[in-house]
């Protein structure tokens, strides 16, 4: 298992080039990263900074307090 190269918008791992975000599992499996959760979090934070909403924590998210 090795990262052979990176370029803008792509990464090459063990001879295979990926043009999307990936997660390398401890087992060595390479899978596409799911962005849905991070998009939800960013949307809620953006609304909170605009003063239009409260930041709420959901299952799987931790407060920094």
N, C-alpha and C positions, 0 to 999 in steps of 0.2 A: 504494500500500500504506500503510495507516494504521490505527492503533488509534483507534477513534472513542469508545469508552467501556468502562468496567468497572463491575461491580457484584459483590456477593457471589455467587460461583458462576458468573459468566458474563463473557465478554469479547466486544466487538463489533469486528470487523475488516472494513473495506470493506463495511459494510452487512449482514454476516452475523454472527449471534450464536451463539457456541459456549458450551455449558454443561459443557465438560470442558477439561482442560489441553491446550494446543496448543503446537506448535513451528512457528515461522515460519522456513522455510528461506531461504538466501541468494537463491534464485531467486524468492522471494515466495510460494511454495507454503505453505499452512497445512495442517498435518496433526495428527492426534490424538497426544498424547504417550503413549508406552508406559511403563507404570509397573512392569512385571514386574521389571526389573533393580533398580530402587531398592527395591522391596519385599524382594527377596532380600538385598540389602546390609543393610537396616535390621534384618531378622530375625537375621542373623548377628551384627551388632553388639549387638543386645539380648541374645542368648544369651551373648556374650563378657562383657558387663558384669555379667551375673548369675553369671559364673564357671563356666558350664556348657559352654563351647566355646572353641576358639581362633578368632581372626580369621584367615581364610585369604584370600589374594588370588588372584583368577582372572583369566583373560585379559580385558584391557580395563580392569582396575582397577590403580591405581598405589599403591605404598607411599609414605608421606610421609617415609620415611627418606632 
